[in-house]
Amino acid sequence: MLASLDVQLADFTGAIITADSEGYPQAARTPMASAAPSLVLRPADTTDVARAIRFAAASGLPVAVRGGGHSVAGFSTVDEGVVIDLRALDSVDVLPDRRVRVGGGALWRHVVDALAPHGLVISSGDTADVGVGGLTLSGGIGWMVRRDGLTLDHLLAVELVTASGDVLVADAEHHTELFWALRGGGGAYGIVTAFEFEAQPTPTVAFAALTFPPDQVESIVTGWVLHMRQAPNAIGSTVVLANPLAGGQDAPVVVTLVRSDGGDLDESVAALASIAAPVSADVRRRAYAEILHPGAELPLGLRAVVRNGFVAPDAADDAALAVARIAGEAQPSSIVLHSLGGAFADVPVDATAFAHREAELMITTFAVGPDAAADGIRVRMDEVWDELEPYVTGAYANSLDGSAADAVASIYPASTRVRLAQVKAEYDPADVFSRNFGARPAPAATEPGQG
């Protein structure tokens, strides 16, 4: 395969990186995973992407598509395969009527920086350096999820290159079933080279970070759940507990609130402070870019162990008590609670491939350790999730390392997975794009008397 690269990729105008190339070590790994691909292709444009796909499909090698490269499951690189790295497709164009066209290789930092002069924001995750593609195709849960919904809820159209190398546009009127699948079904159906979003006006936001003593964890977590249940949808919030870098079970409880409708957080801060006196409080107005976390890159030899689950309203109070209890135990993970509801829940369950709209909370556990310790961390994390199992339903693809089969299986309800498999069979029947949590192609129907 590699011996005939010059012939097979003669018209390819982007970068071709092999194991002999000077930049191969950096090109082979991502911020979250290491691998040894046979080849890394960095297309210069959509036409190049089509060339890369045709080449990769013909090679018979496994294919990994890289946007930002922050897949904790390691999907953005692959051993002995072809990586199609979209980093050159990072343009952000602000169009009339708050429409924004974003290249498939852009990071959210690029989007935020381009929109800031216009006083606009697209509801995104809470991290600046993750890729637009991976976040959008599987959801997009961040500070504005209660006000504006998921990132994918603001998607108007996509430009996509199929497994056969064809370029098409999917939206509400064209390739509608594919457009449904791309909003939550992940990257299993082709390579998105451009997204078109509708942005929302948001000049600055009110921000508050409150730190509470760990011995108040139960009252703070349960009180936070009650408060967020009645808080304005314009307020997004998280709680971080048991951070191993801050003392584990003795770590402070950190509550962050962001309000994005021009109002203040005085009432929320006062309500939480009435439950327990905060050790510290940072309350001020900030630009949206300032509240996004910087992206992390794992040093070589370390691995992230990540899992999550959604919590329905009728289980939220009991789940809060369970989380508070677990936070006081010796276990290896940070525990993060995201408040959902509001606009997140306003979209009908079957309107997009993201189906867990009924959830009030999302619980995420995150731990990092040496490769040799990863299996042990997972065993202890499984024990944590055994305790949480009665309260959770479903999982969020963007915050899974892929090691928990039950969590992966719960990303899509059965009816959603069947529908996704049918889309997959139409647009990628050979499963060229297999490195994702999406459905595999549905089997072809047999004629009567056959099979």
DAKA-V83976 format. One record per run of one state. SS is the DSSP state (alpha for helix, beta for strand, coil for the rest). FROM is the first residue (numbers start at 0). TO is the last residue. If there is no record, write none. Layout:
SS:FROM:TO / SS:FROM:TO
//
This chain:
coil:0:0 / alpha:1:7 / coil:8:13 / beta:14:17 / coil:18:22 / alpha:23:27 / coil:28:37 / beta:38:41 / coil:42:44 / alpha:45:58 / coil:59:61 / beta:62:65 / coil:66:80 / beta:81:84 / coil:85:90 / beta:91:93 / coil:94:94 / alpha:95:97 / beta:98:102 / coil:103:105 / beta:106:106 / alpha:107:115 / coil:116:118 / beta:119:120 / coil:121:125 / beta:126:126 / coil:127:129 / beta:130:130 / alpha:131:137 / coil:138:143 / alpha:144:147 / coil:148:149 / alpha:150:153 / beta:154:160 / coil:161:165 / beta:166:170 / coil:171:174 / alpha:175:181 / coil:182:189 / beta:190:197 / coil:198:198 / beta:199:200 / coil:201:203 / beta:204:211 / coil:212:212 / alpha:213:229 / coil:230:233 / beta:234:240 / coil:241:242 / alpha:243:245 / coil:246:246 / alpha:247:249 / coil:250:251 / beta:252:258 / coil:259:264 / alpha:265:272 / coil:273:278 / beta:279:285 / coil:286:286 / alpha:287:290 / coil:291:291 / beta:292:292 / coil:293:300 / beta:301:311 / alpha:312:326 / coil:327:332 / beta:333:338 / coil:339:341 / alpha:342:345 / coil:346:357 / beta:358:369 / alpha:370:390 / coil:391:395 / alpha:396:398 / coil:399:403 / alpha:404:408 / coil:409:412 / alpha:413:426 / coil:427:450
//
